[in-house]
């Protein structure tokens, strides 16, 4: 069993938006992320950026779902 990371974007059209989000979050956190090799960053710094990306994506999905649920008159909650 191989432990291989697969960093392929599921929706290729979202690749640039995710990349932009990564740099925006790094900037907000005060992490000097640059294009290309970021081998000088610690695992903790990289983890912060990835963690905040996941947190923001979950928030966006929840907001989108809440908006859809609010617009669905047939929703029964089941």
Backbone torsions as a table, in degrees:
resi	resn	phi	psi	omega
1	UNK	NA	123.1	-177.5
2	UNK	-97.2	134.6	175.7
3	UNK	-98.2	91.7	-175.3
4	UNK	-114.3	128.3	176.1
5	UNK	-79.7	132.2	178.7
6	UNK	-114.9	102.6	-175.8
7	UNK	-100.0	32.6	178.5
8	UNK	-78.9	138.6	177.1
9	UNK	-78.1	127.8	-178.3
10	UNK	-65.6	-38.9	178.1
11	UNK	-114.1	97.6	-174.7
12	UNK	-53.8	-31.4	179.5
13	UNK	-64.8	-18.6	-178.3
14	UNK	-90.4	-5.0	-173.7
15	UNK	-56.8	-47.5	-178.5
16	UNK	-66.5	-39.3	178.6
17	UNK	-63.3	-40.6	177.9
18	UNK	-66.4	-39.5	178.5
19	UNK	-64.1	-43.2	177.5
20	UNK	-61.5	-41.6	179.0
21	UNK	-61.7	-42.0	-179.5
22	UNK	-58.4	-47.2	-178.8
23	UNK	-70.1	-35.9	177.6
24	UNK	-63.3	-45.6	-179.5
25	UNK	-66.5	-42.7	177.8
26	UNK	-58.2	-42.8	179.4
27	UNK	-62.9	-44.5	178.6
28	UNK	-60.4	-35.3	-178.5
29	UNK	-85.1	-5.3	-179.1
30	UNK	76.3	25.7	179.9
31	UNK	-100.5	128.4	-176.1
32	UNK	-82.6	77.8	178.1
33	UNK	-88.0	135.2	-179.5
34	UNK	-130.3	164.1	176.5
35	UNK	-62.8	141.9	177.2
36	UNK	87.9	-142.1	-173.9
37	UNK	-72.2	126.1	176.1
38	UNK	-120.5	37.2	-178.3
39	UNK	-62.8	-15.1	179.5
40	UNK	-81.5	-9.0	179.1
41	UNK	-85.4	146.9	178.7
42	UNK	-77.8	162.6	176.5
43	UNK	-60.9	-35.4	179.0
44	UNK	-63.1	-45.3	179.6
45	UNK	-63.2	-46.0	178.0
46	UNK	-62.6	-38.1	178.8
47	UNK	-65.2	-38.5	177.0
48	UNK	-59.9	-47.2	-178.7
49	UNK	-61.3	-49.5	179.9
50	UNK	-62.3	-41.5	179.9
51	UNK	-63.5	-43.3	178.9
52	UNK	-69.4	-31.3	175.5
53	UNK	-62.6	-46.2	179.6
54	UNK	-61.9	-44.4	-179.8
55	UNK	-59.3	-45.6	-178.8
56	UNK	-67.3	-39.8	178.5
57	UNK	-64.0	-38.1	177.5
58	UNK	-66.0	-43.0	178.3
59	UNK	-60.4	-43.7	179.6
60	UNK	-63.6	-41.6	179.0
61	UNK	-65.0	-41.1	178.9
62	UNK	-63.4	-42.3	178.9
63	UNK	-64.2	-41.5	179.1
64	UNK	-64.4	-42.7	179.9
65	UNK	-66.2	-40.3	179.4
66	UNK	-64.3	-38.4	177.5
67	UNK	-65.8	-39.5	178.8
68	UNK	-68.9	-38.3	-178.9
69	UNK	-68.0	-37.5	179.0
70	UNK	-67.6	-25.3	-178.9
71	UNK	-93.2	-1.4	-176.0
72	UNK	-101.9	107.0	-177.5
73	UNK	-76.9	-18.6	-178.2
74	UNK	-92.9	1.9	-177.7
75	UNK	-67.1	127.8	-177.3
76	UNK	-104.8	-7.0	-179.7
77	UNK	83.6	9.3	-178.7
78	UNK	-106.7	NA	NA
